[in-house]
Amino acid sequence: MTKAELINSIAIKTGYDKKSIALIVEGMISGIKESMNEGENVYLRGFGSFILKTRKAKVARNIREKTSVAVPEHMIPFFKPAEEFKDAVRSVKANKK
């Protein structure tokens, strides 16, 4: 599902216009990005958590040029689904088989 399809689906379910829903979805995505850029994790109860993880420094290798490159320690975003969300997905998968 794309963002446009999600917006359309929400608009159909709620009866609100797509333009308003698009602003809300964009605002939510923007809020999550801003919080994570400030080093804060985002917790959505019943859905999951957007958390920051630290990747340790390492030495990577460029196989073509046969050189090594030092990759410094850095933060990466990570999504951890809530148990409720995982259970819902598991039950849908089990019903499809």
C-alpha positions as CSV (number, residue, x, y, z in Angstrom):
1,M,0.0,0.0,0.0
2,T,1.3,3.4,-0.9
3,K,0.8,6.6,1.0
4,A,-1.8,7.8,-1.6
5,E,-3.7,4.5,-1.2
6,L,-3.6,4.8,2.6
7,I,-5.0,8.4,2.4
8,N,-7.7,7.2,0.1
9,S,-8.6,4.3,2.4
10,I,-8.8,6.6,5.5
11,A,-10.9,9.1,3.6
12,I,-13.4,6.3,2.6
13,K,-13.6,4.9,6.1
14,T,-13.9,8.3,7.9
15,G,-15.9,10.4,5.3
16,Y,-13.3,13.2,5.5
17,D,-11.9,14.7,2.4
18,K,-8.6,13.4,1.0
19,K,-6.9,16.8,1.4
20,S,-7.5,16.9,5.1
21,I,-6.4,13.3,5.6
22,A,-3.2,14.0,3.5
23,L,-2.3,16.9,5.8
24,I,-2.8,14.7,8.9
25,V,-0.7,11.8,7.5
26,E,2.1,14.2,6.4
27,G,2.0,15.9,9.8
28,M,2.3,12.6,11.5
29,I,5.2,11.5,9.4
30,S,6.9,14.9,9.9
31,G,6.4,14.7,13.6
32,I,8.0,11.3,13.8
33,K,11.0,12.5,11.7
34,E,11.4,15.6,13.9
35,S,11.3,13.7,17.1
36,M,13.8,11.1,15.9
37,N,16.1,13.9,14.6
38,E,16.1,15.3,18.1
39,G,17.1,11.9,19.5
40,E,13.7,11.0,20.9
41,N,11.9,7.6,20.3
42,V,8.3,7.6,19.3
43,Y,5.9,5.2,20.9
44,L,2.5,4.4,19.4
45,R,0.7,2.1,21.8
46,G,-0.9,-0.9,20.1
47,F,1.0,-0.2,16.9
48,G,4.7,-0.1,17.6
49,S,7.8,2.1,18.4
50,F,10.1,4.1,16.2
51,I,13.4,3.9,18.0
52,L,17.0,4.9,17.3
53,K,19.7,2.3,17.3
54,T,23.4,2.9,17.4
55,R,25.5,1.2,14.7
56,K,29.1,0.7,15.9
57,A,32.1,2.0,13.9
58,K,33.4,-0.5,11.5
59,V,35.8,-1.0,8.6
60,A,34.0,-1.6,5.3
61,R,35.8,-2.9,2.2
62,N,35.4,-1.7,-1.4
63,I,35.9,-4.9,-3.4
64,R,36.4,-3.3,-6.8
65,E,39.1,-0.9,-5.7
66,K,40.5,-3.2,-3.0
67,T,40.4,-0.5,-0.4
68,S,39.1,-0.2,3.2
69,V,36.9,2.6,4.4
70,A,36.2,3.5,8.0
71,V,32.5,3.9,8.7
72,P,32.0,5.9,11.9
73,E,29.5,5.1,14.6
74,H,26.0,6.4,13.6
75,M,22.3,6.2,14.5
76,I,19.7,4.4,12.4
77,P,15.9,4.4,12.7
78,F,14.3,1.1,13.6
79,F,10.6,0.1,13.9
80,K,9.6,-2.4,16.5
81,P,6.0,-3.5,16.2
82,A,3.8,-3.9,19.3
83,E,2.7,-7.4,20.3
84,E,-0.9,-6.5,19.5
85,F,0.1,-5.5,16.0
86,K,2.2,-8.6,15.5
87,D,-0.7,-10.8,16.7
88,A,-3.1,-9.2,14.3
89,V,-0.7,-9.7,11.3
90,R,-0.1,-13.3,12.3
91,S,-3.8,-14.1,12.5
92,V,-4.4,-12.6,9.0
93,K,-1.5,-14.7,7.6
94,A,-2.9,-17.8,9.2
95,N,-6.4,-17.2,7.8
96,K,-5.0,-16.8,4.2
97,K,-3.3,-20.2,4.1
